[in-house]
Amino acid sequence: MTSLIISTLIGAVSFIVGSYLLKGVTVVSFSSAVIISILIAVLTYFLGGFLEFITPDKTLNFLTFGFFQFFLDAIIIWLASKLMKSFEVKGFITAVLLAIIVSVVTCLCQSIL
């Protein structure tokens, strides 16, 4: 339970950092970022496997050195931005950049803890 709360808070911090670094990303408040983090986790749980299933081949992810995963994450981020009024992502490229930033910040925060 504690690790779930910590992961959610790390995700929220990651989205706040992404909103500061990218002009096309708007997060209204930290509480909104926490809800975004939970929503992204739920969407990833339900849609992540489906998105990976419909990709043509696992070798695509291998050939792109894992960068294709950022595109799948960007689809989920874009969908979350359409579901929440307090979270806005302008454009798919911005969603891809946000996915990269969130991954890097999350990795750094988890390595510190």
N, C-alpha and C positions, 0 to 999 in steps of 0.2 A: 504494500500500500504506500509506503514511504517513497519507494523508487518511482511509483506512478506519479505522485505529486511532484517530486523533483524533476522528472522528465517533462511534465506539463509546464512547470515554471521555466525550465531551460528552453523549451519550445517557445514560450511567450517572450522571453528575453530575446531569442533569435529573431522573432518577427518584429520586435521593437527596433532592434539593431538594423534589420533590413529596411524598415520604414525610414530610418534616419539616413541610410546610405543611398537609397534609391528614391528619386523624385516621384516616380510613378506609383509608389506604394503609400497608402494611408492607413494607419492604425489609430483609432480615436483615443484609446486609453489602454492602460495595462490590463485592466479587467477584460477589455475586448480582446487583447492579445491572448489571455488565458483561454477564453472561449474559442478563439481561432485555433489555438493549439489543440484543444479537445476536438473541435470539428475536423481538423486535418487528420487527427488520429483515427476518428471514426470513419471518415471517407477513405482513408488509406486501408483500413481494415476491410471495408466492404467493397471498394472499387479497385484497390491496388492489385489484388490477384487477378481480377478480370482484365485490367489494363495490360498486365504482363502476359495473360493468356492470349489476348488478341494480337500481341506483337508477333510479327512474322516468324522470328526465330531467336533463340537465345544467343546465337552467335552475333547478332546485331549489337547487343549490349557488350559482348566480349570485344568485337572489332572496334567499337567506339571507346574502349577502355572505361566503360561504366557511365559515360556521359549521357547515354540514352535514358538512363534512369532519371536524370534531371528533367528531361522532357515529360516523363510520366508524372513526376512530382509536380511539375508546372501545371499540368492538366488538373490535378487535384487542387492546387492552390488557386487556380483560376475559377474552378467550380465553387470553392469555398468563398471566394470574393463575390460571386454572384448570389450566394445564399445569405450573406451577412451585409447589413447596411454600414456597419462600423469598420469594415475592411474593404479597401478598394485597391485593385491592381489594374493599372492601365497598360494593356497590351500583353501579348504572349511572351515577347522577349523579356519584358520586365518580370513576368512570372518565372521564367527560366533563371534569370539572374537572382531573383529572390530565393529560388530553390537552392541555388549554389551557396548563397550567403547563409541561409538557414542551416544547411548541412555543415558548413565550415564552423559557424558559431556553436552549433550543437556539439560538434566533435571536440572543439576546444574546451567548452564548458564541462563536458563529461570526462575529458582527460584530466582536468584540474580536480574534479571530485573523485 
